[in-house]
Amino acid sequence: MDYSETLLFTGKCLSLAKHPEREEQIKAAIQSGKVDWENVLKVSSGQFVLPALYIRLREAHLLGELPPGLTEHFEHLTSLNRERNRSILKQADEINRQLTSYNIYPVFLKGTAFLLSGLYDDIAERMTGDIDLLVEENKMEETANILKSHGYKPLAKYNKHIHGNLKHYPRLATDEHVAAVEVHRQVVMTPFDRKFKAKDILQHKQKILTDQNIFVPSYRDMMIHNALNVQLNDKAFIYHTIHLRHMYDMLLLSMKEDPNKVFESFGHYRRQVNAWLLTTSEIMDLPGLHPEKKTAQLKFYISRQRFFIKRPYAHKAYNTVIYLLWRFSRYITIMLKAIYKKEERLGLYSRLSDPKWYGKHLASYSKFLSR
């Protein structure tokens, strides 16, 4: 069972959330003895869907088909994640109380929003890192300062000249809580934010039924953010990377809203969105998710995606070349902008005059190339 077969098997298991009738098909695959559970563990943990995989197999009554000892391992890791998510929800509630006392009403994003909105049957399904929240752009610094007054500390120095064009304030963390916090002023990077504006997300937010005002984006905006975050922010459209956790989120969101109608009405970044829907459809075997019309460009994209899934080493080499080209082109762009933009000059000087920046910058290369 190679990587591509493992990926598709894992995706098929996750699709049980929407297609429980596939239980017998997956059971037959397991009973065939061809499932390499070591690879399944590696892929599902590396893609942050191990708890979701376990819960889907449990709900389909397939745990009895697993090798001895594996169920206990799954259950242990899932229980740890459940406890972590309970802590995250408690932390989010505390943050919301702190901010609303200053008349700031944040909109929680991504994993935290999904947990708050009850998107999952079991909160243990979602592996969540940071708590992401969105506020009005002119309140980003104020929000960060309020959190700092409650013990949070920035993990990087905030400099307007460096961070002015970024999506969020530097990550804030405290020893008392499990998750770091990112205070966003926008949800997709410049210039893509022009078509998916923070003010529109804030305007269409939905209230979670609790004893206080806790807000998350509308399901429509959750769905759009899911696609744009992966394809544009994480550059999956360029790198052809697979994000099973976000694909699983899209699957669950598609049970709330019709993706094709959502993205047809949204109307922007159709190449990236359609590529994401088609890739998700293929990996998770969701025929109703992909766009009805496949352009020649989209067909070429998915054929290249299939090529890389079957050849991980070729994919890694491709990504390395693209990453290095992007890095060097960015250096040139920054230097050119610094000639005629004061903020770019100040930002460049701030970076180059900070000894710590060099180590962090080199570490970013190491982090990418070691993936």
C-alpha positions as a Markdown table, in Angstrom:
| # | Residue | x | y | z |
|---|---|---|---|---|
| 1 | Met | 0.0 | 0.0 | 0.0 |
| 2 | Asp | 1.8 | 3.1 | -1.2 |
| 3 | Tyr | 1.3 | 6.7 | -0.3 |
| 4 | Ser | -1.4 | 7.4 | -2.9 |
| 5 | Glu | -3.4 | 4.3 | -1.9 |
| 6 | Thr | -3.1 | 5.1 | 1.8 |
| 7 | Leu | -4.2 | 8.7 | 1.2 |
| 8 | Leu | -7.3 | 7.6 | -0.8 |
| 9 | Phe | -8.2 | 4.9 | 1.8 |
| 10 | Thr | -8.0 | 7.5 | 4.6 |
| 11 | Gly | -10.1 | 9.9 | 2.6 |
| 12 | Lys | -12.7 | 7.2 | 1.9 |
| 13 | Cys | -12.9 | 6.4 | 5.6 |
| 14 | Leu | -13.3 | 10.1 | 6.5 |
| 15 | Ser | -16.1 | 10.4 | 3.9 |
| 16 | Leu | -18.2 | 8.1 | 6.1 |
| 17 | Ala | -19.4 | 11.3 | 7.8 |
| 18 | Lys | -21.4 | 12.0 | 4.7 |
| 19 | His | -21.7 | 8.5 | 3.1 |
| 20 | Pro | -22.3 | 6.0 | 5.9 |
| 21 | Glu | -23.4 | 3.5 | 3.2 |
| 22 | Arg | -19.7 | 3.0 | 2.4 |
| 23 | Glu | -19.2 | 0.9 | 5.5 |
| 24 | Glu | -19.3 | -2.4 | 3.8 |
| 25 | Gln | -16.9 | -1.2 | 1.1 |
| 26 | Ile | -14.4 | -0.1 | 3.6 |
| 27 | Lys | -14.9 | -3.3 | 5.7 |
| 28 | Ala | -14.1 | -5.4 | 2.6 |
| 29 | Ala | -10.9 | -3.3 | 2.0 |
| 30 | Ile | -9.8 | -3.9 | 5.6 |
| 31 | Gln | -10.6 | -7.6 | 5.5 |
| 32 | Ser | -8.6 | -8.0 | 2.3 |
| 33 | Gly | -5.5 | -7.6 | 4.4 |
| 34 | Lys | -4.0 | -5.0 | 2.0 |
| 35 | Val | -4.4 | -2.0 | 4.3 |
| 36 | Asp | -1.0 | -1.0 | 5.7 |
| 37 | Trp | -1.9 | 0.4 | 9.1 |
| 38 | Glu | 1.5 | 1.8 | 9.7 |
| 39 | Asn | 1.2 | 3.9 | 6.7 |
| 40 | Val | -2.4 | 4.9 | 7.6 |
| 41 | Leu | -1.2 | 6.0 | 11.0 |
| 42 | Lys | 1.7 | 8.0 | 9.4 |
| 43 | Val | -0.6 | 9.7 | 6.9 |
| 44 | Ser | -3.5 | 10.4 | 9.3 |
| 45 | Ser | -1.3 | 11.8 | 12.0 |
| 46 | Gly | 0.8 | 13.8 | 9.6 |
| 47 | Gln | -2.4 | 15.2 | 8.1 |
| 48 | Phe | -3.9 | 15.9 | 11.5 |
| 49 | Val | -7.0 | 13.7 | 11.0 |
| 50 | Leu | -6.1 | 10.7 | 13.2 |
| 51 | Pro | -8.9 | 11.4 | 15.7 |
| 52 | Ala | -11.4 | 12.0 | 13.0 |
| 53 | Leu | -10.4 | 8.7 | 11.3 |
| 54 | Tyr | -10.8 | 6.9 | 14.5 |
| 55 | Ile | -14.2 | 8.4 | 15.2 |
| 56 | Arg | -15.5 | 7.6 | 11.7 |
| 57 | Leu | -14.4 | 4.0 | 12.0 |
| 58 | Arg | -15.9 | 3.8 | 15.5 |
| 59 | Glu | -19.3 | 5.2 | 14.3 |
| 60 | Ala | -19.3 | 2.7 | 11.4 |
| 61 | His | -18.7 | -0.2 | 13.9 |
| 62 | Leu | -15.4 | -1.1 | 12.1 |
| 63 | Leu | -13.0 | -1.0 | 15.1 |
| 64 | Gly | -13.3 | -4.8 | 15.5 |
| 65 | Glu | -11.6 | -5.1 | 12.1 |
| 66 | Leu | -8.5 | -3.3 | 13.2 |
| 67 | Pro | -5.3 | -5.1 | 14.3 |
| 68 | Pro | -4.9 | -5.8 | 18.0 |
| 69 | Gly | -3.7 | -2.8 | 20.1 |
| 70 | Leu | -4.4 | -0.3 | 17.3 |
| 71 | Thr | -7.8 | 0.7 | 18.7 |
| 72 | Glu | -6.4 | 1.5 | 22.1 |
| 73 | His | -3.7 | 3.6 | 20.5 |
| 74 | Phe | -6.4 | 5.5 | 18.4 |
| 75 | Glu | -8.6 | 5.9 | 21.5 |
| 76 | His | -5.7 | 7.3 | 23.6 |
| 77 | Leu | -4.7 | 9.9 | 21.1 |
| 78 | Thr | -8.3 | 10.9 | 20.5 |
| 79 | Ser | -9.0 | 11.3 | 24.2 |
| 80 | Leu | -5.9 | 13.6 | 24.5 |
| 81 | Asn | -7.2 | 15.7 | 21.7 |
| 82 | Arg | -10.7 | 15.8 | 23.2 |
| 83 | Glu | -9.3 | 17.2 | 26.4 |
| 84 | Arg | -7.2 | 19.7 | 24.5 |
| 85 | Asn | -10.2 | 20.9 | 22.6 |
| 86 | Arg | -12.2 | 21.3 | 25.9 |
| 87 | Ser | -9.4 | 23.5 | 27.1 |
| 88 | Ile | -9.4 | 25.5 | 23.9 |
| 89 | Leu | -13.2 | 26.1 | 24.1 |
| 90 | Lys | -12.8 | 27.2 | 27.7 |
| 91 | Gln | -10.0 | 29.5 | 26.7 |
| 92 | Ala | -12.0 | 30.9 | 23.8 |
| 93 | Asp | -14.9 | 31.6 | 26.2 |
| 94 | Glu | -12.5 | 33.4 | 28.5 |
| 95 | Ile | -11.0 | 35.5 | 25.7 |
| 96 | Asn | -14.4 | 36.4 | 24.5 |
| 97 | Arg | -15.4 | 37.6 | 28.0 |
| 98 | Gln | -12.2 | 39.7 | 28.3 |
| 99 | Leu | -12.7 | 41.4 | 24.9 |
| 100 | Thr | -16.4 | 42.0 | 25.2 |
| 101 | Ser | -15.9 | 43.8 | 28.4 |
| 102 | Tyr | -14.1 | 46.4 | 26.3 |
| 103 | Asn | -16.9 | 46.3 | 23.7 |
| 104 | Ile | -14.8 | 44.3 | 21.2 |
| 105 | Tyr | -16.8 | 41.4 | 19.8 |
| 106 | Pro | -14.4 | 39.0 | 18.0 |
| 107 | Val | -15.4 | 36.5 | 15.4 |
| 108 | Phe | -13.6 | 33.2 | 16.0 |
| 109 | Leu | -12.2 | 31.5 | 12.9 |
| 110 | Lys | -11.2 | 28.1 | 11.5 |
| 111 | Gly | -10.9 | 25.2 | 13.9 |
| 112 | Thr | -12.1 | 27.2 | 17.0 |
| 113 | Ala | -15.2 | 28.4 | 15.0 |
| 114 | Phe | -15.9 | 24.9 | 13.9 |
| 115 | Leu | -15.7 | 23.6 | 17.5 |
| 116 | Leu | -17.9 | 26.4 | 18.8 |
| 117 | Ser | -20.5 | 26.0 | 16.0 |
| 118 | Gly | -20.9 | 22.2 | 16.7 |
| 119 | Leu | -19.7 | 21.2 | 13.2 |
| 120 | Tyr | -18.4 | 17.9 | 14.5 |
| 121 | Asp | -20.3 | 15.0 | 16.1 |
| 122 | Asp | -17.4 | 14.8 | 18.7 |
| 123 | Ile | -15.2 | 17.7 | 19.5 |
| 124 | Ala | -12.2 | 15.3 | 19.5 |
| 125 | Glu | -12.5 | 15.0 | 15.7 |
| 126 | Arg | -10.7 | 18.4 | 15.0 |
| 127 | Met | -7.0 | 18.8 | 15.8 |
| 128 | Thr | -6.7 | 22.5 | 16.4 |
| 129 | Gly | -3.5 | 24.6 | 16.9 |
| 130 | Asp | -4.0 | 28.3 | 17.5 |
| 131 | Ile | -7.1 | 30.2 | 18.4 |
| 132 | Asp | -7.8 | 32.5 | 15.5 |
| 133 | Leu | -10.1 | 35.5 | 15.9 |
| 134 | Leu | -11.1 | 38.4 | 13.6 |
| 135 | Val | -11.6 | 42.0 | 14.7 |
| 136 | Glu | -12.1 | 45.3 | 12.9 |
| 137 | Glu | -8.8 | 46.4 | 11.4 |
| 138 | Asn | -8.5 | 49.5 | 13.6 |
| 139 | Lys | -8.9 | 47.3 | 16.7 |
| 140 | Met | -6.2 | 44.7 | 16.0 |
| 141 | Glu | -3.6 | 46.4 | 18.2 |
| 142 | Glu | -6.0 | 47.3 | 20.9 |
| 143 | Thr | -7.2 | 43.7 | 21.0 |
| 144 | Ala | -3.7 | 42.4 | 21.3 |
| 145 | Asn | -2.9 | 44.9 | 24.0 |
| 146 | Ile | -6.0 | 43.8 | 26.0 |
| 147 | Leu | -4.8 | 40.1 | 25.8 |
| 148 | Lys | -1.3 | 41.2 | 26.8 |
| 149 | Ser | -2.8 | 42.8 | 29.9 |
| 150 | His | -4.2 | 39.4 | 30.7 |
| 151 | Gly | -0.9 | 37.6 | 30.6 |
| 152 | Tyr | -0.4 | 36.9 | 26.9 |
| 153 | Lys | 3.0 | 37.6 | 25.4 |
| 154 | Pro | 3.8 | 38.0 | 21.7 |
| 155 | Leu | 6.1 | 35.3 | 20.3 |
| 156 | Ala | 7.6 | 37.8 | 17.9 |
| 157 | Lys | 8.3 | 41.6 | 18.2 |
| 158 | Tyr | 5.5 | 43.7 | 16.7 |
| 159 | Asn | 6.7 | 46.2 | 14.2 |
| 160 | Lys | 4.2 | 48.2 | 12.1 |
| 161 | His | 6.6 | 48.4 | 9.2 |
| 162 | Ile | 7.0 | 44.6 | 9.1 |
| 163 | His | 3.5 | 43.5 | 10.1 |
| 164 | Gly | 1.5 | 46.3 | 8.5 |
| 165 | Asn | 0.7 | 44.2 | 5.5 |
| 166 | Leu | 0.2 | 40.8 | 7.3 |
| 167 | Lys | -3.0 | 39.2 | 8.1 |
| 168 | His | -2.6 | 39.1 | 11.9 |
| 169 | Tyr | -0.7 | 40.4 | 14.9 |
| 170 | Pro | 2.2 | 38.2 | 16.0 |
| 171 | Arg | 1.1 | 35.1 | 17.9 |
| 172 | Leu | 0.3 | 35.6 | 21.6 |
| 173 | Ala | 0.8 | 32.9 | 24.1 |
| 174 | Thr | 0.6 | 32.3 | 27.9 |
| 175 | Asp | 1.8 | 29.4 | 30.0 |
| 176 | Glu | -1.7 | 29.2 | 31.6 |
| 177 | His | -3.4 | 28.1 | 28.3 |
| 178 | Val | -2.8 | 25.4 | 25.7 |
| 179 | Ala | -3.3 | 27.4 | 22.6 |
| 180 | Ala | -1.6 | 30.5 | 21.2 |
| 181 | Val | -3.8 | 33.3 | 19.8 |
| 182 | Glu | -3.7 | 35.1 | 16.5 |
| 183 | Val | -5.6 | 38.4 | 16.3 |
| 184 | His | -6.6 | 38.9 | 12.6 |
| 185 | Arg | -7.4 | 42.1 | 10.8 |
| 186 | Gln | -8.0 | 40.1 | 7.6 |
| 187 | Val | -8.3 | 36.4 | 6.8 |
| 188 | Val | -6.5 | 36.1 | 3.4 |
| 189 | Met | -3.3 | 37.8 | 2.5 |
| 190 | Thr | -3.0 | 40.9 | 0.4 |
| 191 | Pro | -4.1 | 41.5 | -2.3 |
| 192 | Phe | -6.6 | 38.6 | -2.2 |
| 193 | Asp | -8.4 | 40.2 | 0.8 |
| 194 | Arg | -9.9 | 42.7 | -1.7 |
| 195 | Lys | -12.4 | 40.1 | -2.8 |
| 196 | Phe | -13.0 | 38.5 | 0.6 |
| 197 | Lys | -13.1 | 41.5 | 3.0 |
| 198 | Ala | -12.9 | 41.2 | 6.8 |
| 199 | Lys | -15.7 | 43.8 | 7.2 |
| 200 | Asp | -18.1 | 41.5 | 5.2 |
| 201 | Ile | -17.3 | 38.5 | 7.3 |
| 202 | Leu | -17.9 | 40.6 | 10.4 |
| 203 | Gln | -21.2 | 41.9 | 9.0 |
| 204 | His | -22.5 | 38.4 | 8.2 |
| 205 | Lys | -21.3 | 36.7 | 11.4 |
| 206 | Gln | -23.5 | 34.3 | 13.3 |
| 207 | Lys | -24.1 | 34.1 | 17.0 |
| 208 | Ile | -23.6 | 30.8 | 18.8 |
| 209 | Leu | -26.4 | 30.1 | 21.3 |
| 210 | Thr | -24.7 | 30.4 | 24.6 |
| 211 | Asp | -25.1 | 32.6 | 27.7 |
| 212 | Gln | -23.0 | 35.3 | 26.1 |
| 213 | Asn | -22.3 | 36.8 | 22.7 |
| 214 | Ile | -19.9 | 34.5 | 20.9 |
| 215 | Phe | -19.6 | 34.9 | 17.1 |
| 216 | Val | -18.3 | 32.8 | 14.3 |
| 217 | Pro | -18.5 | 33.4 | 10.5 |
| 218 | Ser | -21.6 | 32.3 | 8.5 |
| 219 | Tyr | -21.3 | 28.8 | 7.0 |
| 220 | Arg | -20.9 | 30.5 | 3.6 |
| 221 | Asp | -17.9 | 32.5 | 4.8 |
| 222 | Met | -16.5 | 29.5 | 6.6 |
| 223 | Met | -16.6 | 27.6 | 3.3 |
| 224 | Ile | -15.0 | 30.4 | 1.3 |
| 225 | His | -12.3 | 30.9 | 4.0 |
| 226 | Asn | -11.6 | 27.2 | 4.0 |
| 227 | Ala | -10.8 | 27.2 | 0.2 |
| 228 | Leu | -8.9 | 30.5 | 0.1 |
| 229 | Asn | -6.9 | 29.8 | 3.2 |
| 230 | Val | -5.6 | 26.5 | 1.7 |
| 231 | Gln | -5.2 | 27.6 | -1.9 |
| 232 | Leu | -4.0 | 31.2 | -1.4 |
| 233 | Asn | -2.6 | 31.6 | 2.1 |
| 234 | Asp | -0.9 | 28.2 | 2.2 |
| 235 | Lys | -0.2 | 28.2 | -1.5 |
| 236 | Ala | -1.6 | 24.7 | -2.1 |
| 237 | Phe | -2.7 | 25.8 | -5.5 |
| 238 | Ile | 0.9 | 26.4 | -6.4 |
| 239 | Tyr | 2.5 | 23.6 | -4.4 |
| 240 | His | -0.1 | 20.9 | -5.0 |
| 241 | Thr | -0.1 | 20.0 | -1.3 |
| 242 | Ile | -2.8 | 17.9 | 0.2 |
| 243 | His | -4.6 | 19.2 | 3.3 |
| 244 | Leu | -6.8 | 16.3 | 4.5 |
| 245 | Arg | -7.9 | 18.1 | 7.7 |
| 246 | His | -9.3 | 21.1 | 5.7 |
| 247 | Met | -10.8 | 18.7 | 3.1 |
| 248 | Tyr | -12.6 | 17.0 | 6.0 |
| 249 | Asp | -13.8 | 20.4 | 7.2 |
| 250 | Met | -15.1 | 21.1 | 3.7 |
| 251 | Leu | -16.9 | 17.8 | 3.6 |
| 252 | Leu | -18.7 | 18.7 | 6.9 |
| 253 | Leu | -19.4 | 22.3 | 5.7 |
| 254 | Ser | -20.9 | 20.9 | 2.5 |
| 255 | Met | -23.6 | 19.3 | 4.7 |
| 256 | Lys | -24.5 | 22.8 | 5.8 |
| 257 | Glu | -24.4 | 24.7 | 2.5 |
| 258 | Asp | -24.0 | 23.6 | -1.2 |
| 259 | Pro | -20.4 | 24.5 | -2.1 |
| 260 | Asn | -21.2 | 24.9 | -5.8 |
| 261 | Lys | -23.9 | 27.5 | -5.1 |
| 262 | Val | -21.7 | 29.2 | -2.5 |
| 263 | Phe | -18.8 | 29.6 | -4.8 |
| 264 | Glu | -20.9 | 30.5 | -7.8 |
| 265 | Ser | -22.4 | 33.4 | -5.9 |
| 266 | Phe | -18.9 | 34.3 | -4.5 |
| 267 | Gly | -17.6 | 34.4 | -8.1 |
| 268 | His | -13.9 | 35.1 | -7.4 |
| 269 | Tyr | -10.7 | 33.0 | -7.7 |
| 270 | Arg | -12.6 | 30.4 | -9.6 |
| 271 | Arg | -9.4 | 28.6 | -10.8 |
| 272 | Gln | -8.1 | 28.1 | -7.3 |
| 273 | Val | -11.5 | 27.3 | -5.8 |
| 274 | Asn | -12.4 | 24.8 | -8.5 |
| 275 | Ala | -9.0 | 23.1 | -8.2 |
| 276 | Trp | -9.6 | 22.8 | -4.4 |
| 277 | Leu | -13.1 | 21.3 | -4.9 |
| 278 | Leu | -12.0 | 18.9 | -7.5 |
| 279 | Thr | -8.9 | 17.7 | -5.4 |
| 280 | Thr | -11.1 | 17.3 | -2.3 |
| 281 | Ser | -13.7 | 15.4 | -4.4 |
| 282 | Glu | -11.0 | 13.0 | -5.7 |
| 283 | Ile | -9.3 | 12.4 | -2.4 |
| 284 | Met | -12.5 | 11.9 | -0.4 |
| 285 | Asp | -14.5 | 10.4 | -3.3 |
| 286 | Leu | -17.2 | 13.0 | -3.2 |
| 287 | Pro | -18.7 | 13.2 | -6.7 |
| 288 | Gly | -21.2 | 15.9 | -5.9 |
| 289 | Leu | -18.5 | 18.3 | -4.7 |
| 290 | His | -16.5 | 19.0 | -7.8 |
| 291 | Pro | -17.5 | 21.6 | -10.4 |
| 292 | Glu | -19.8 | 20.4 | -13.2 |
| 293 | Lys | -17.7 | 21.9 | -16.0 |
| 294 | Lys | -14.0 | 21.0 | -16.1 |
| 295 | Thr | -11.9 | 23.4 | -18.2 |
| 296 | Ala | -8.8 | 22.2 | -20.0 |
| 297 | Gln | -6.8 | 24.1 | -17.4 |
| 298 | Leu | -8.6 | 22.4 | -14.5 |
| 299 | Lys | -8.0 | 19.0 | -16.2 |
| 300 | Phe | -4.3 | 19.7 | -16.5 |
| 301 | Tyr | -4.2 | 20.8 | -12.9 |
| 302 | Ile | -5.8 | 17.6 | -11.6 |
| 303 | Ser | -3.6 | 15.4 | -13.8 |
| 304 | Arg | -0.5 | 17.1 | -12.3 |
| 305 | Gln | -2.0 | 16.6 | -8.9 |
| 306 | Arg | -2.4 | 12.8 | -9.5 |
| 307 | Phe | 1.1 | 12.6 | -10.8 |
| 308 | Phe | 2.5 | 14.1 | -7.6 |
| 309 | Ile | 0.4 | 12.0 | -5.3 |
| 310 | Lys | 1.8 | 8.9 | -6.9 |
| 311 | Arg | 5.3 | 10.3 | -6.9 |
| 312 | Pro | 6.1 | 11.9 | -3.5 |
| 313 | Tyr | 9.8 | 12.4 | -4.3 |
| 314 | Ala | 9.0 | 14.2 | -7.5 |
| 315 | His | 6.5 | 16.4 | -5.6 |
| 316 | Lys | 9.1 | 17.3 | -3.0 |
| 317 | Ala | 11.7 | 18.3 | -5.7 |
| 318 | Tyr | 9.1 | 20.3 | -7.5 |
| 319 | Asn | 8.1 | 22.2 | -4.3 |
| 320 | Thr | 11.7 | 22.9 | -3.4 |
| 321 | Val | 12.3 | 24.5 | -6.8 |
| 322 | Ile | 9.1 | 26.6 | -6.6 |
| 323 | Tyr | 9.8 | 27.6 | -3.0 |
| 324 | Leu | 13.3 | 28.8 | -3.8 |
| 325 | Leu | 12.2 | 30.7 | -6.9 |
| 326 | Trp | 9.4 | 32.4 | -4.8 |
| 327 | Arg | 11.9 | 33.3 | -2.1 |
| 328 | Phe | 14.4 | 34.9 | -4.4 |
| 329 | Ser | 11.7 | 36.8 | -6.4 |
| 330 | Arg | 10.4 | 38.1 | -3.1 |
| 331 | Tyr | 13.9 | 39.5 | -2.2 |
| 332 | Ile | 14.0 | 41.3 | -5.5 |
| 333 | Thr | 10.5 | 42.7 | -5.1 |
| 334 | Ile | 11.1 | 44.0 | -1.6 |
| 335 | Met | 14.3 | 45.7 | -2.6 |
| 336 | Leu | 12.6 | 47.4 | -5.6 |
| 337 | Lys | 9.7 | 48.5 | -3.5 |
| 338 | Ala | 12.1 | 49.9 | -0.9 |
| 339 | Ile | 13.4 | 52.4 | -3.5 |
| 340 | Tyr | 10.1 | 54.3 | -3.7 |
| 341 | Lys | 8.1 | 53.2 | -0.6 |
| 342 | Lys | 9.1 | 54.6 | 2.8 |
| 343 | Glu | 7.3 | 51.8 | 4.7 |
| 344 | Glu | 9.1 | 49.1 | 2.7 |
| 345 | Arg | 12.5 | 50.8 | 3.4 |
| 346 | Leu | 11.8 | 51.0 | 7.1 |
| 347 | Gly | 10.6 | 47.4 | 7.1 |
| 348 | Leu | 13.7 | 46.2 | 5.3 |
| 349 | Tyr | 16.0 | 48.2 | 7.7 |
| 350 | Ser | 14.1 | 46.8 | 10.7 |
| 351 | Arg | 14.7 | 43.2 | 9.5 |
| 352 | Leu | 18.3 | 43.6 | 8.5 |
| 353 | Ser | 19.2 | 45.5 | 11.7 |
| 354 | Asp | 17.8 | 42.7 | 13.9 |
| 355 | Pro | 20.3 | 39.9 | 14.6 |
| 356 | Lys | 17.5 | 37.6 | 15.6 |
| 357 | Trp | 15.8 | 37.9 | 12.2 |
| 358 | Tyr | 18.6 | 36.1 | 10.4 |
| 359 | Gly | 18.3 | 33.0 | 12.5 |
| 360 | Lys | 14.5 | 33.0 | 12.1 |
| 361 | His | 14.7 | 33.5 | 8.4 |
| 362 | Leu | 17.1 | 30.6 | 7.9 |
| 363 | Ala | 14.9 | 28.5 | 10.1 |
| 364 | Ser | 12.0 | 29.1 | 7.8 |
| 365 | Tyr | 14.0 | 27.5 | 4.9 |
| 366 | Ser | 14.9 | 24.5 | 7.1 |
| 367 | Lys | 11.3 | 24.1 | 8.2 |
| 368 | Phe | 10.0 | 24.1 | 4.6 |
| 369 | Leu | 12.7 | 21.8 | 3.2 |
| 370 | Ser | 12.4 | 19.3 | 6.0 |
| 371 | Arg | 8.7 | 18.7 | 5.4 |
